[in-house]
Amino acid sequence: MSFSRWRDTGLRLAFGEHSIFYQRHGEGATALLLIHGFPTASWDWEPLWPDLCKHFDHVVAPDLLGFGFSDKPTGHRYSLLEQADLCETLLASLGVERVHILAHNYGVSVAQELLARFNEREAASAGQARPQLVSVALLNGGLFPEAHHPRLTQRLLKSPLGPLIARLTTERRFGKTFSKIFGRQTRPSAIELHDFWTLIATNSGQRVMPRLIRYLDERREHRERWVAALTETKVPLRLINGPEDPVSGADMVRRYEALVPNPDVVALPGIGHYPQIEAADRTLRAFLEFHRKRVQQQG
């Protein structure tokens, strides 16, 4: 699907006072929820989209608040907890009762919060929690703050200089910096970089980036809760990781293997921070194998 068609065929959800963009395939009580990362949007999933739609009857991919084609309110206090609320609201509006999650980057923290909420409801209602979280697959992201290495641009955005850095960021500067988190042989093309920039720049999105980047503090604040979500759950988990990622690559894998019981990890050699874009075929294969071997068997 072309970038313009992705944008033009999207749907809208009213989330409080805000309008949220999302893509949707099919329908049904069981859905696959795709949660994107910072600073991009649901368009990240397009390389996997056609094949995911062949394997799942219902696929949903929102642009979280402040990202992509969703509203980007200035002065808003953005929160990962609110983004989890958004996902739950979207799923409820679509009648989803059972959900699989595939999450990346910023989205892995949203997934951890959704998993923590499900674990709590499951314990309280003796196995009757709804919607039922059936599986969680995670791509590169800051699951453990101590193993996450923010780039200089991220640190500057979070500093008092953040608003100035955001205003001074041009498409060219963004492309040069952004490309460095990809694998050396799998860096994005000029067209791909332009699309990524368009997602950020839509609705003057640069203005809200210093507010969005505060998620790094939230990860530290909620570390114990979100790590426990992974270590104490009965929901099948898999980590699919590009180890060349300087932000959350090989170090994150080592930390995951040290903390998560019976860790299920697939590393993709030569791949960086965006496995779903850099190696869509291998990422898809690892994701579908997870469902075939672990999720369906647990059933």
QUIJORA-V936698 format. One line per field, one symbol per residue. ss: DSSP state (a for helix, b for strand, c for the rest). psi: psi as a letter, one per 40 degrees, with the letter a starting at -180 (. if undefined). burial: I if it has 16 or more other C-alpha atoms within 10 Angstrom, else O. Layout:
BEGIN
ss: ???
psi: ???
burial: ???
END
This chain:
BEGIN
ss: ccaaaaaaccbbbbbccbbbbbbbbbcccbbbbbbccccccaaaaaaaaaaaaaaccbbbbbcccccccccccccccccaaaaaaaaaaaaaaccccbbbbbbccaaaaaaaaaaaaaaaaaaacccccccbbbbbbbccccccaaaccccaaaaaaacccaaaaaaaccaaaaaaaaaaaccccccccaaaaaaaaaaaaaaaaaaaaaaaccaaaaaaacaaaaaaaaaccccbbbbbbccccccccaaaaaaaaaacccccbbbcccccccaaaacaaaaaaaaaaaaaaaaaaac
psi: hiddddddeiihhhgbeihhiiihhaiiehihhhhaahfbadddeddeddddddehdhhhgihiheibeiighieigiiddddddddddddddefhdhhihhiibdddddddddddddddddddefeehhihhdihhhahigdhdeehgiiddddddeieeddddddehidddddddddeeiidefiiiddddddddddddhffdddeddddeedddddddeddddddddeeiehhihhhhheehedfbddddddddddhhfhhhhigheibegdeddgddddddddddddddddddd.
burial: OOOOOOIOOOOOIOOOOOIIIIIIIOOOOIIIIIIIIIIIIIIIIIIIIOOIIOOIOIIIIIIIIIIIIIIIIOOOOIIIOOIIIIIOOIIOOIOIIIIIIIIIIIIIIIIIIIIIIIIOIIOOOOOOIOIIIIIIIIIIIIIIIOIIIOOOIIOIIIOOOIIOIIOOOOOOOOIOOIIIIIIOOIIIOOOOIIIIIIIIIOIOIIIIIIIIIIIIOOIOOOIOOIIIIIOOIOIIIIIIIIIIIIIIIIIIIOOIOOOIOOOIIIIIOIIIIIIIIIIIOIIIOIIIOIIOOIIOOOO
END
